[in-house]
């Protein structure tokens, strides 16, 4: 399985896999945190393939009862054990993968916590325990702070995922283009990278859209001009901002004062949750807006961005910027 980037993470995982294989056990439980679309699910699948493990994806929201948890754990591979749970030959541990593991109900975290540490479950009969085959829980999350402390501490291997660097992104675009037999120029690859925010999932999605336009218009090569044309159609500017994000910036500029989340949602016709959890973090990381005690405001950098990328008419671009730095917290 092809997995580009995160070399340090892969090296550490390989060491854990080799050690566990020689000890005939499972690798430590693993928590993958960080930006969405940056390889957490790919890591889990690559781990299962590389280690020769069973792969069992599970929805955390479905583990609402003790029975739900027990049913899930009952699906694991038990080859290599006797009836008492002793290892009698080579075992094949199971990788249980939870995407958005922070959504796991507390009861699920409590039951799995014991299972993760001791590989046993409490039976319904008094003083009776059920043995479990060796397994590894791999939890992917964008917000590990929502996990209970005891459950989070069960994960001995922890990796943080950040947006990819341009070099790795180039290799990912090139790999998917070759895989899908799409002729593409060097300039086109770099053009896609500029708009993909270092997020492979986003980049692959863009490449698929460009492929469809290429096929629909009977174009033989993905060029930089074709990429520009495609992004104009889907409403993505030269550095990757969407129409909605640009609308947020323009709304903040037009207000000429701090705007609360609810008012910003009304102005842009987007839900407060979408703005605060999906759109706003990227704009803040790029330094285009800030949160203040009174709401959101556009920064000088944000105004300059709108001006330099042709998102403002002359009347709007001459609006005076209000310095709210004293309000920042």
C-alpha positions as CSV (number, residue, x, y, z in Angstrom):
1,X,0.0,0.0,0.0
2,X,1.4,3.4,-1.1
3,X,1.7,5.9,1.8
4,X,3.7,9.1,1.1
5,X,5.0,11.3,3.8
6,X,5.1,11.0,7.7
7,X,8.4,9.2,7.5
8,X,9.2,9.6,11.2
9,X,5.8,8.2,12.1
10,X,6.2,5.2,9.8
11,X,9.7,4.5,11.2
12,X,8.4,4.4,14.7
13,X,5.5,2.2,13.8
14,X,7.8,-0.2,12.0
15,X,9.9,-0.6,15.1
16,X,6.7,-1.3,17.2
17,X,5.5,-3.8,14.7
18,X,8.9,-5.7,14.5
19,X,9.1,-5.8,18.3
20,X,5.5,-7.0,18.7
21,X,6.0,-9.7,16.0
22,X,9.1,-11.1,17.8
23,X,7.2,-11.1,21.2
24,X,4.1,-12.6,19.5
25,X,1.8,-9.9,20.8
26,X,0.1,-6.7,19.6
27,X,1.6,-3.2,19.1
28,X,0.6,-0.6,21.7
29,X,-2.6,1.3,21.2
30,X,-2.2,4.3,19.0
31,X,-3.8,7.8,19.0
32,X,-3.6,9.8,15.8
33,X,-4.5,13.5,16.3
34,X,-4.5,16.6,14.1
35,X,-5.8,18.1,10.9
36,X,-8.5,16.3,8.9
37,X,-7.5,14.7,5.7
38,X,-3.8,14.5,6.5
39,X,-3.3,10.8,6.6
40,X,-4.7,9.4,9.9
41,X,-7.0,6.8,8.2
42,X,-4.3,6.0,5.7
43,X,-1.9,5.3,8.5
44,X,-4.3,2.8,10.1
45,X,-4.8,0.9,6.9
46,X,-1.1,1.0,6.0
47,X,-0.3,-0.4,9.5
48,X,-2.7,-3.3,9.0
49,X,-1.3,-4.1,5.6
50,X,2.3,-3.7,6.6
51,X,2.0,-5.8,9.8
52,X,-0.3,-8.4,8.3
53,X,-3.0,-7.6,10.9
54,X,-6.8,-8.0,10.7
55,X,-8.4,-4.6,10.1
56,X,-11.7,-3.9,11.9
57,X,-13.2,-0.4,11.3
58,X,-15.8,0.6,13.9
59,X,-18.1,3.6,14.4
60,X,-17.6,5.1,17.9
61,X,-21.2,6.4,18.0
62,X,-22.5,2.8,17.9
63,X,-20.9,1.7,21.1
64,X,-23.6,3.1,23.4
65,X,-24.1,-0.1,25.5
66,X,-22.1,-2.8,27.1
67,X,-23.5,-5.3,24.5
68,X,-22.4,-3.1,21.6
69,X,-18.8,-3.1,22.9
70,X,-18.8,-6.9,23.6
71,X,-20.3,-7.6,20.1
72,X,-17.5,-5.6,18.5
73,X,-14.7,-7.3,20.5
74,X,-16.3,-10.6,19.6
75,X,-15.4,-10.1,16.0
76,X,-11.6,-10.3,16.6
77,X,-9.3,-13.0,15.3
78,X,-8.7,-15.8,17.9
79,X,-6.3,-18.0,15.9
80,X,-3.3,-19.1,17.9
81,X,-5.0,-19.4,21.4
82,X,-6.3,-22.3,23.4
83,X,-9.6,-22.2,25.2
84,X,-8.0,-20.5,28.2
85,X,-6.6,-17.7,26.1
86,X,-3.0,-18.9,26.2
87,X,-0.9,-18.4,23.1
88,X,-0.1,-21.8,21.6
89,X,1.2,-20.6,18.2
90,X,1.6,-17.4,16.1
91,X,-1.3,-15.0,16.8
92,X,-2.7,-12.5,14.4
93,X,-3.7,-9.4,16.4
94,X,-6.6,-7.2,15.2
95,X,-6.5,-3.5,14.4
96,X,-9.7,-1.9,15.6
97,X,-9.9,1.5,14.0
98,X,-12.1,4.3,15.3
99,X,-12.4,7.4,13.1
100,X,-13.3,10.5,15.2
101,X,-12.7,8.4,18.3
102,X,-13.6,11.4,20.5
103,X,-17.2,10.6,19.7
104,X,-17.0,7.4,21.7
105,X,-19.5,7.4,24.5
106,X,-18.1,7.3,28.1
107,X,-19.4,3.8,28.7
108,X,-17.5,2.7,25.6
109,X,-14.4,4.4,26.8
110,X,-14.7,2.8,30.3
111,X,-15.2,-0.8,29.0
112,X,-12.6,-0.5,26.3
113,X,-10.1,1.0,28.8
114,X,-10.0,-2.2,30.8
115,X,-9.9,-4.4,27.7
116,X,-7.0,-2.3,26.3
117,X,-4.9,-2.6,29.4
118,X,-5.5,-6.2,30.5
119,X,-7.1,-7.9,27.4
120,X,-10.1,-9.1,29.5
121,X,-13.7,-8.3,29.9
122,X,-16.0,-8.6,32.9
123,X,-18.6,-11.3,32.4
124,X,-22.1,-11.1,33.7
125,X,-21.4,-13.8,36.4
126,X,-19.7,-12.6,39.6
127,X,-15.9,-12.8,39.6
128,X,-15.9,-14.1,36.1
129,X,-13.6,-12.7,33.4
130,X,-13.5,-13.2,29.7
131,X,-10.2,-13.4,28.0
132,X,-9.6,-11.4,24.8
133,X,-7.2,-12.0,21.9
134,X,-4.5,-9.4,21.5
135,X,-5.6,-6.3,19.6
136,X,-4.6,-2.7,19.0
137,X,-7.0,0.2,19.0
138,X,-6.1,2.9,16.6
139,X,-8.1,6.1,17.3
140,X,-8.1,9.0,14.8
141,X,-9.4,12.3,16.1
142,X,-9.4,16.1,15.4
143,X,-10.1,16.7,19.1
144,X,-8.5,14.4,21.6
145,X,-9.3,16.8,24.4
146,X,-12.8,15.3,24.4
147,X,-11.6,11.9,25.5
148,X,-11.6,11.0,29.2
149,X,-8.1,11.1,30.7
150,X,-8.0,7.4,31.7
151,X,-9.0,6.4,28.2
152,X,-6.6,8.7,26.5
153,X,-3.7,7.4,28.7
154,X,-4.3,3.9,27.3
155,X,-2.7,5.0,24.0
156,X,1.0,4.6,24.4
157,X,1.8,5.6,20.8
158,X,0.6,9.1,19.9
159,X,1.2,10.9,16.6
160,X,0.2,14.4,15.6
161,X,-0.7,15.1,12.0
162,X,-0.1,18.4,10.4
163,X,-0.6,19.7,6.8
164,X,1.9,18.2,4.4
165,X,5.0,19.9,3.0
166,X,5.1,20.9,-0.7
167,X,7.6,18.1,-1.5
168,X,5.3,15.3,-0.2
169,X,2.3,16.9,-1.8
170,X,4.0,17.0,-5.2
171,X,4.7,13.2,-4.9
172,X,1.1,12.5,-3.9
173,X,-0.4,14.4,-6.9
174,X,2.1,12.8,-9.2
175,X,1.3,9.3,-7.7
176,X,-2.5,9.7,-8.2
177,X,-2.1,11.1,-11.7
178,X,0.0,8.1,-12.7
179,X,-2.3,5.7,-11.0
180,X,-5.3,7.2,-12.9
181,X,-3.3,7.5,-16.1
182,X,-3.7,11.3,-16.2
183,X,-1.0,13.2,-18.2
184,X,-0.1,16.3,-16.2
185,X,2.5,19.0,-16.4
186,X,4.8,20.1,-13.6
187,X,3.1,23.5,-13.5
188,X,-0.3,21.9,-13.1
189,X,0.9,19.9,-10.2
190,X,2.3,23.0,-8.4
191,X,-1.0,24.9,-9.2
192,X,-3.0,22.2,-7.5
193,X,-0.7,22.1,-4.5
194,X,-1.0,25.9,-4.0
195,X,-4.7,25.6,-3.5
196,X,-4.8,22.4,-1.4
197,X,-3.6,23.7,2.0
198,X,-1.3,20.8,2.5
199,X,-4.2,18.4,2.8
200,X,-4.0,15.3,0.7
201,X,-7.7,14.5,0.9
202,X,-8.5,17.9,-0.5
203,X,-5.9,17.7,-3.2
204,X,-7.1,14.3,-4.4
205,X,-10.7,15.6,-4.5
206,X,-9.5,18.5,-6.7
207,X,-7.6,16.2,-9.0
208,X,-10.8,14.1,-9.5
209,X,-12.8,17.2,-10.5
210,X,-10.0,18.3,-12.9
211,X,-10.0,14.8,-14.4
212,X,-13.8,15.0,-15.0
213,X,-13.4,18.3,-16.8
214,X,-10.5,17.0,-18.8
215,X,-12.5,14.0,-20.0
216,X,-15.7,16.0,-20.6
217,X,-13.8,18.6,-22.7
218,X,-11.7,16.0,-24.6
219,X,-8.5,17.5,-23.3
220,X,-5.4,15.3,-23.6
221,X,-3.2,16.9,-20.9
222,X,-3.8,18.5,-17.5
223,X,-2.1,21.9,-17.9
224,X,-1.8,24.9,-15.6
225,X,-4.4,26.7,-17.6
226,X,-6.8,23.7,-17.3
227,X,-6.3,23.8,-13.5
228,X,-7.0,27.5,-13.4
229,X,-10.2,26.9,-15.4
230,X,-11.3,24.1,-13.1
231,X,-10.8,26.1,-10.0
232,X,-12.7,29.1,-11.5
233,X,-15.6,26.7,-12.0
234,X,-15.6,25.3,-8.4
235,X,-15.0,28.7,-6.9
236,X,-11.5,28.4,-5.4
237,X,-9.1,31.3,-5.6
238,X,-5.3,31.3,-6.3
239,X,-4.3,30.3,-2.8
240,X,-7.1,27.9,-2.0
241,X,-9.8,30.1,-0.3
242,X,-13.4,29.2,-1.1
243,X,-16.1,31.6,-2.0
244,X,-17.6,31.3,1.5
245,X,-14.2,32.1,3.2
246,X,-13.8,35.1,0.9
247,X,-17.4,36.1,1.8
248,X,-16.5,36.0,5.5
249,X,-13.5,38.3,4.9
250,X,-15.6,40.7,2.9
251,X,-18.4,40.7,5.5
252,X,-15.9,41.5,8.3
253,X,-14.4,44.3,6.2
254,X,-17.7,45.8,5.4
255,X,-18.8,45.8,9.0
256,X,-15.7,47.8,10.0
257,X,-16.0,46.5,13.6
258,X,-16.0,43.2,15.5
259,X,-18.8,40.8,14.6
260,X,-20.2,38.1,16.9
261,X,-20.5,34.5,15.5
262,X,-24.3,34.5,15.3
263,X,-24.3,37.8,13.3
264,X,-21.5,36.6,11.1
265,X,-23.6,33.4,10.4
266,X,-26.6,35.5,9.4
267,X,-24.5,37.8,7.2
268,X,-22.8,34.9,5.3
269,X,-25.8,32.5,5.4
270,X,-23.7,29.8,7.0
271,X,-24.3,27.9,10.3
272,X,-22.3,29.1,13.3
273,X,-20.9,25.6,13.8
274,X,-19.6,25.5,10.2
275,X,-18.0,28.8,10.6
276,X,-16.4,28.2,14.0
277,X,-15.3,24.6,13.4
278,X,-14.6,24.4,9.7
279,X,-14.0,27.8,8.1
280,X,-12.7,30.1,10.8
281,X,-9.7,28.0,12.0
282,X,-8.0,28.1,8.6
283,X,-8.5,31.9,8.2
284,X,-7.1,32.4,11.7
285,X,-4.1,30.2,11.0
286,X,-3.3,32.3,7.9
287,X,-3.6,35.5,9.9
288,X,-6.5,36.8,7.9
289,X,-8.9,37.2,10.8
290,X,-8.7,37.3,14.6
291,X,-11.1,36.6,17.4
292,X,-11.5,39.4,19.9
293,X,-13.4,39.9,23.1
294,X,-16.2,41.5,21.0
295,X,-16.2,39.1,18.1
296,X,-14.3,38.4,14.8
297,X,-12.4,41.1,12.9
298,X,-10.4,41.1,9.7
299,X,-6.7,41.8,10.0
300,X,-4.5,44.1,7.9
301,X,-3.2,41.0,6.3
302,X,-6.7,39.9,5.5
303,X,-7.6,43.3,3.9
304,X,-4.3,43.2,1.9
305,X,-5.2,39.6,0.8
306,X,-8.6,40.7,-0.6
307,X,-7.0,43.7,-2.4
308,X,-4.1,41.8,-4.0
309,X,-6.3,38.9,-5.1
310,X,-8.9,41.0,-6.8
311,X,-11.7,40.4,-4.4
312,X,-12.5,44.0,-3.8
313,X,-13.8,46.9,-5.9
314,X,-12.1,50.3,-5.4
315,X,-14.8,51.7,-3.1
316,X,-14.5,48.8,-0.7
317,X,-10.7,48.6,-0.8
318,X,-10.4,52.2,0.4
319,X,-12.3,51.4,3.6
320,X,-10.1,52.3,6.6
321,X,-9.0,49.4,8.8
322,X,-9.8,49.7,12.5
323,X,-7.0,48.5,14.8
324,X,-8.5,46.1,17.4
325,X,-5.2,44.6,18.6
326,X,-5.9,45.8,22.1
327,X,-9.0,43.5,22.2
328,X,-7.1,40.3,21.3
329,X,-7.0,37.5,23.8
